[in-house]
Amino acid sequence: MGLRRGIPHKHYNSLTNSLTNSQFISIQEAPQNESSHQDLSIENPESMEIDEETSEYEATRFLAMLQAEDENFTPESNFTPESSQYSNDWSATPAQDQEIFPTVHSENWHHRLGHVSASSISRIPTIATNFDTTTCESCILAKQHKLPFKSRQELEVTEKLQLVHSDLCGPLPPSIDGSTYFITFTDDYSRYSWVYGIPNKKSSTIKVKFDEWIKDAHTKADKKVKYLRTDGGGEYTGFLTPLLSSYGITHQPTAPYTPQSNGISERLNRTLNDMVRTMLIHSHLPQSFWSEALQHAAYIKNRLPHSAISYDTPFSLWHDQLITPIGHIRPFGCIVYAEIPKERRPNLSKYFPRAYKGCLLQQISPSMIKFYDFERKTTDTSHNFTIRENQYPSASQFDQSTFSSS
């Protein structure tokens, strides 16, 4: 087994990335005599330990060892681990089962993926980024937390929809679609999440939204929900109780005044709210757009590696797909030009503009977006669009009514 396979991938990357191409060329051109080769050899490369703070000198020696072992080695070859010990899909060879992206500025990926942390982005081997997310002012303004609550999972979950977590968040400022709360559902097995804006937290409203969600989930997964875990709020009783009984679902409410016991939903709410708050700040959109930002945040969250599932993605496990596409995602709120359908063009409009100008609200699919039209003051969808991901709107491009809750 080669030297590369005996060294953890994160250390291997930190070593090879610490050198410039010119430094590596100097290693390649160095004399490969017998004595120098002997000095660089390692008796047991499988047990070799590299400290996180490895110096540039040690990195140089390490690369020289790799070159001595493999004359075709280059710094770029460290992009993806080669060892079969990396079992999750995100560490497979990009040429086989991953998207390959053109060069994109490191800061743009941070913006595209909803201002998630550098550690989350680093888990995606097809994205090379060295952007320090702690320097992002939008993140600094938006994120501040208490220490996490430790809990123990008592039910062994072995399949999709065996256990679903749900929680309600609000009240929130009225959104442009009239929502003042949102409700989430999270599949424990895949950690795939759904989020819905709702106008109130009445039990009858929760029943309607739950029935809508569960029919879609049962169809997509071809499995049935067995347990529903909630924080025990009154909105999950009343009208919802007979509906749960009709589906044969066991309700598992947590103890009163201990929302931490429903930790998966609580953490999801915190993550989504952080993403929404940050994206609104960064894009200069009014608070009333929180429901649109929320959908965009959930779309991104489902496509990021998750520690609870060995850094696979919820999308991959839920859809049973090897590839998790993310190359189409663009920053929330950035400027969009969407084609005006022929049917909407007025008569004698040969020389009129052929596109609406607006801002991106949701990534509905890889080929379809939802956007806000500055001129018509409404939301719309489009398959034909041009995005300017480094440009954002100003306050003057929104109707004053959208700021009523800001």
FENPE-V483990 format. One record per helix or strand. SS is the DSSP state (2 for helix, 1 for strand). FROM is the first residue (numbers start at 1). TO is the last residue. If there is no record, write none. Layout:
BEGIN
SS|FROM|TO, SS|FROM|TO
END
This chain:
BEGIN
2|4|6, 2|9|17, 2|21|29, 2|34|40, 2|45|47, 2|56|69, 2|75|78, 2|89|91, 2|94|97, 2|106|112, 2|118|122, 2|133|135, 2|137|142, 1|163|170, 1|181|187, 1|193|198, 2|203|221, 1|227|230, 2|234|236, 2|239|247, 1|250|253, 2|259|283, 2|287|301, 1|305|306, 2|307|309, 1|312|313, 2|314|319, 1|334|339, 2|342|344, 1|355|365, 1|368|373, 1|378|382, 1|385|392, 2|395|397, 2|400|403
END
